[in-house]
Amino acid sequence: MLRTILIGSCIFIQGEFVKSYADGRMAVRLDGKIHIGHPVEPAHRLAA
């Protein structure tokens, strides 16, 4: 499953989900490397 994480204040990485940590961070794999950051929540559509 593809997931998007935020590293720092403006770097977004989208990769294959690897692991979820107790502190809320998430690990994803991209090009053979594991990156750890905070998950990005999907945008919700507002009801018209």
N, C-alpha and C positions, 0 to 999 in steps of 0.2 A: 504494500500500500504506500503510495506517495504521501509524504507529509512535508510541511514547510515549517522551518524554524527560523528564529531571529537570533543573530549573534551580534552582540554589541548594540549600537543604536540604529544602524541602518544597513546591515548585511543580512540578506535573506538567502537561505539555502533550501532547495527542494530536493528531496532524495527518498530512498527507500527506508521505511521505519525499521529501527533496530531495537531500541530499548527505551522505556520510560523510567525516570528516576523519581524517588520519593519526594525530592525537593521541587518537583514540577518541571524539571528540564527533560529534554528528549534527545535521543541520539538518532541520526539518520546517516545512511551510507550514500556517498556520491563519488563516483569514479574510484572506487576501492578505498576511499578514506572515510573514517567515521568522524562526524561533526556533532558537537553537543551544543544545544541552545534552548531557548524558550519556544514552545509551540505557538504558532500563529493560528488564532481562532478564525473560522470561516465568517465572512461578512453575512449578516442577516438582512434579508429584504424587508423593507418597511411596508406595512399594509397600507394600501391607498384608500 
